[in-house]
């Protein structure tokens, strides 16, 4: 009976109640949305690379090596000699090795020189392999495979020609126009830096730099396809190496051996450890986002409190009539608490529904805008957030409920000046 009475009371004040529900819904959408982005961002961050036991590069810091080799941010302080790569790849404990060569770009996206084994060995998420939405991986010179975001942003399709730029800027005046690449494959979205990269063979990287000195082409040094076919295009240097080992027990032994490598100063890092270290730096921003969203929810609940308190002054006669027909002070207390609960639950349901609709209909746009792969799944933390908002809504309803409990029959029936 009290639930029905509370519902009819809210309908009688539907304008104020609707405004209150919308305020809570917007607050919940923001808070839950930030938590969802935070959860998916964290998962995507730690699942950027999986199944790789060691990443090797020139000696620097492990976060720096992780940033340029996996996230394609920044530049390497130095390169690795090809002979050093062959020595490491030939170690008896190494199962596979994937070389990486960075330094070129295309319209702001990184060009990654690698071997065809990259598409087979690279894993992300829960050991998920790269898949192709169209075409296949490169198999020859001047062929390029595009990440999903590159193809979507630039509108490329199979068979299109692209020109690689020297260096990493969005705009470059040094372009390899004499050796265009043909798009032979487009990868499925992964929510990792792979989506924002272009992949070519190591031999292609060497080929486009034939006749170049100090980052500029030398006059009269243009080479034909036939000349390139007769050249040894094995690279002299690479940027980094991803390693998979036959046994996990050999990881620390090989890491120590690489860090003490006599041929040149090298650094081997464990991706998981480096990701944890990097997250300590970037993870503070997510906490700030969550705190701001919580303040917005608090503001929404404060608005609900104001609506209920204002309504108390206007409902003195209504509450008095309820007392006259036998309602006890406790009934009035529970009635107002039920109203607060209904308003809060309606706001939570509307807010979560709005968030799901945004993810369902605008997930691709958000992914492109935020650079975070958003799923339709609900993290467990959203349940706790909803419960916390509901409890906070009940607490916000405590003060007007207490005022209703204190009203006597005479408070509502006696005219007030």
Buried (B, 14 or more C-beta within 10 A) or exposed (E): EBEEBBBEBBEEBEEBBEEBBBBBBBBBBBBBBBBBBBBBBBBBBBBBBBBBBBBBBBBBEBBBBBBBBBBBEBEBBBBBBBEBBEEBBEBEBBEBBBBBBBBBBBBBBBBBBBBBBBBEBBBBBEEBEBEBEBBBBBEEBBBBBBBBBBBBBBEBEBEBEBBBBBBBEEEBEBBBEBBBBBBBBBBBBBBBBBBBBBBBBBBBBBBBBBEBEEEEBEEEEEBEEEEBEEEEBEBEBBBBBBBBBEEEEBBEEBBEBBBEBEEEEBBBBBBEEBBEBBBEEEBEEBEEBBEEBBEBBBEBBEBBBBBBEEBBEEBBEEBBBBBEEEBEBEBBBBBBBBBBBBBBBBBBBBBBEBBBEBBEEEBEEBBBEEBBBBBEEBBEBBEEBBEEBBEBBBEBBBBBBEBBBEBEEEBBEEEEE
